[in-house]
Amino acid sequence: MRSKAKTVIIGGGIIGLSIAYNLAKMGEEDIVVLEKSYLGSGSTFRCGSGIRQQFGDDANIQMMKRSVEIWKNMENELGYNVEFEQGGYLFLLYDEEELKTFERNVKLQNKYGVPSRIITPEEAKEIVPLLNTDGVIAAAFNHTDGKANPFKAVFAYANAAKKLGVDIYEYTEAKDIKVEDGKIKKVITDKGEIETGRVINAANAWAPLINKMAGVPVDIPIHPYKHQGIKTEPFKIGEINPMIVSFKHDGVYMTQEANQGGIIGGYALKYGPTYDITPTYEFLRGVSYRFSQIIPALKYLNVIRIWAGYYAETPDDNAAIGRINEVDEFYIAAGFSGHGFMLAPAVSEAIAELIVDGKTSKPLWFYDPYRFERGELREQAVQMG
Ligand SMILES: Cc1cc2nc3c(=O)[nH]c(=O)nc-3n(C[C@H](O)[C@H](O)[C@H](O)COP(=O)(O)OP(=O)(O)OC[C@H]3O[C@@H](n4cnc5c(N)ncnc54)[C@H](O)[C@@H]3O)c2cc1C
């Protein structure tokens, strides 16, 4: 392992790896990524693969619009097919209040050029013929939303970063960070020490531990909650292209894998804060029931896999991203709740711009890590993930 680096990134999930890639792409050298287990082993390999621009606030819509541009071109840029597919996101709406909120959100999304729209239940059924539209009064649909393969996205960013000279150390845990007079001196790992002047905390559910190591004085509340997912045996490919979401059914979401045809998804049942990620029977029963309420044909499918992972949650479910003023050259990009996979391309580009150019035109102010101390939460009318 090298003993010196200009930048040490802690966390080998999609966020840490994409930051490493973007920094190297902008000409930064001497970058190291530390991952205490294997790449993607945190939340990223456990995610539901969804990528949407249908948010209810300006910042997340703009960030996701940029992310989708990058997702679309990722195969070209990183030289690896990440199975990005634009099958859309279809939100099923069951009452007038929900409809009003989504109408408002669609207007905001359209303002930024996201082509979402409100459609009738009949139109929703044209998109997914197997859909049960009982009680559905409308739906919100955006055909440019979609999904990608988290396993392939991690390897795409990792390989592209390595080609640009980034050193990635798996099974290497950051144990401490030495800071003197507000300046970072070194990162101590279980495999040795790395002298460095810059640390990026991309440790997601473990981010508070990294903040503590560096003596970050600001309170950035990020807590790990157990969320789960399932995958079914293959179904006729192409039956469920969009990610279907229903808040009436406790935030159930489901989509079909582009290549293998399994249906994957979950719902908003959560446990915690906890670092326990043992899957539960309560979830298995609950999600199976909700899947078959939305698509009755699914009740005949076998579940072949169930897993759990963390939503690293903040009080407003938006991440903490930015520079920490009290520790020179310490940055954080963590606490992504249920949408860090989709946001990674734009967030990592923004962090790299912030570091290399000293500024970014992307709305990182929204994710200001100091907002919690100021009591400025960014809550949304529709909160998914
Ligand atoms: C069931 C489920 C479904 C989800 N669905 C979606 C979805 O559809 N769309 C979406 O966008 N998001 C989804 N998410 C959320 C998404 O998975 C996360 O937001 C995203 O993966 C965060 O990426 P990350 O790189 O910040 O974190 P992680 O992937 O958790 O990476 C952080 C890494 O840091 C490492 N680390 C921690 N401490 C140390 C240390 N001291 N030294 C070295 N390494 C360390 C960890 O081992 C870990 O690998 C879902 C999550 C779950 C659990």
PDBQT file of the ligand as one rigid body, heavy atoms in Angstrom, charges set to zero:
ROOT
HETATM    1  C1  LIG A 401     -33.071  -2.139  -0.225  1.00  0.00    +0.000 C 
HETATM    2  C2  LIG A 401     -32.458  -0.883  -0.801  1.00  0.00    +0.000 A 
HETATM    3  C3  LIG A 401     -32.964  -0.358  -1.996  1.00  0.00    +0.000 A 
HETATM    4  C4  LIG A 401     -32.425   0.804  -2.552  1.00  0.00    +0.000 A 
HETATM    5  N1  LIG A 401     -32.895   1.251  -3.764  1.00  0.00    +0.000 NA
HETATM    6  C5  LIG A 401     -32.319   2.318  -4.351  1.00  0.00    +0.000 A 
HETATM    7  C6  LIG A 401     -32.720   2.725  -5.662  1.00  0.00    +0.000 A 
HETATM    8  O1  LIG A 401     -33.595   2.123  -6.298  1.00  0.00    +0.000 OA
HETATM    9  N2  LIG A 401     -32.104   3.806  -6.203  1.00  0.00    +0.000 N 
HETATM   10  C7  LIG A 401     -31.116   4.506  -5.550  1.00  0.00    +0.000 A 
HETATM   11  O2  LIG A 401     -30.635   5.498  -6.080  1.00  0.00    +0.000 OA
HETATM   12  N3  LIG A 401     -30.717   4.125  -4.314  1.00  0.00    +0.000 NA
HETATM   13  C8  LIG A 401     -31.283   3.054  -3.706  1.00  0.00    +0.000 A 
HETATM   14  N4  LIG A 401     -30.848   2.650  -2.470  1.00  0.00    +0.000 N 
HETATM   15  C9  LIG A 401     -29.849   3.473  -1.767  1.00  0.00    +0.000 C 
HETATM   16  C10 LIG A 401     -28.454   3.257  -2.312  1.00  0.00    +0.000 C 
HETATM   17  O3  LIG A 401     -28.122   1.886  -2.224  1.00  0.00    +0.000 OA
HETATM   18  C11 LIG A 401     -27.453   4.102  -1.527  1.00  0.00    +0.000 C 
HETATM   19  O4  LIG A 401     -27.913   5.419  -1.359  1.00  0.00    +0.000 OA
HETATM   20  C12 LIG A 401     -26.112   4.152  -2.249  1.00  0.00    +0.000 C 
HETATM   21  O5  LIG A 401     -25.672   2.861  -2.581  1.00  0.00    +0.000 OA
HETATM   22  C13 LIG A 401     -25.087   4.875  -1.398  1.00  0.00    +0.000 C 
HETATM   23  O6  LIG A 401     -23.824   4.700  -1.972  1.00  0.00    +0.000 OA
HETATM   24  P1  LIG A 401     -22.523   5.010  -1.103  1.00  0.00    +0.000 P 
HETATM   25  O7  LIG A 401     -21.358   4.791  -1.966  1.00  0.00    +0.000 OA
HETATM   26  O8  LIG A 401     -22.705   6.330  -0.437  1.00  0.00    +0.000 OA
HETATM   27  O9  LIG A 401     -22.610   3.958   0.084  1.00  0.00    +0.000 OA
HETATM   28  P2  LIG A 401     -22.121   2.454   0.240  1.00  0.00    +0.000 P 
HETATM   29  O10 LIG A 401     -22.388   1.651  -0.966  1.00  0.00    +0.000 OA
HETATM   30  O11 LIG A 401     -22.688   1.971   1.523  1.00  0.00    +0.000 OA
HETATM   31  O12 LIG A 401     -20.562   2.611   0.356  1.00  0.00    +0.000 OA
HETATM   32  C14 LIG A 401     -19.921   3.050   1.541  1.00  0.00    +0.000 C 
HETATM   33  C15 LIG A 401     -18.736   2.132   1.735  1.00  0.00    +0.000 C 
HETATM   34  O13 LIG A 401     -17.912   2.647   2.772  1.00  0.00    +0.000 OA
HETATM   35  C16 LIG A 401     -17.227   1.545   3.326  1.00  0.00    +0.000 C 
HETATM   36  N5  LIG A 401     -16.668   1.961   4.614  1.00  0.00    +0.000 N 
HETATM   37  C17 LIG A 401     -17.353   2.334   5.720  1.00  0.00    +0.000 A 
HETATM   38  N6  LIG A 401     -16.486   2.641   6.728  1.00  0.00    +0.000 NA
HETATM   39  C18 LIG A 401     -15.239   2.452   6.236  1.00  0.00    +0.000 A 
HETATM   40  C19 LIG A 401     -13.938   2.586   6.783  1.00  0.00    +0.000 A 
HETATM   41  N7  LIG A 401     -13.754   2.978   8.048  1.00  0.00    +0.000 N 
HETATM   42  N8  LIG A 401     -12.874   2.304   6.008  1.00  0.00    +0.000 NA
HETATM   43  C20 LIG A 401     -13.048   1.884   4.719  1.00  0.00    +0.000 A 
HETATM   44  N9  LIG A 401     -14.278   1.737   4.145  1.00  0.00    +0.000 NA
HETATM   45  C21 LIG A 401     -15.339   2.018   4.890  1.00  0.00    +0.000 A 
HETATM   46  C22 LIG A 401     -18.342   0.499   3.456  1.00  0.00    +0.000 C 
HETATM   47  O14 LIG A 401     -17.826  -0.794   3.586  1.00  0.00    +0.000 OA
HETATM   48  C23 LIG A 401     -19.123   0.724   2.172  1.00  0.00    +0.000 C 
HETATM   49  O15 LIG A 401     -18.774  -0.189   1.152  1.00  0.00    +0.000 OA
HETATM   50  C24 LIG A 401     -31.346   1.482  -1.889  1.00  0.00    +0.000 A 
HETATM   51  C25 LIG A 401     -30.829   0.950  -0.708  1.00  0.00    +0.000 A 
HETATM   52  C26 LIG A 401     -31.358  -0.218  -0.173  1.00  0.00    +0.000 A 
HETATM   53  C27 LIG A 401     -30.777  -0.764   1.101  1.00  0.00    +0.000 C 
ENDROOT
TORSDOF 0
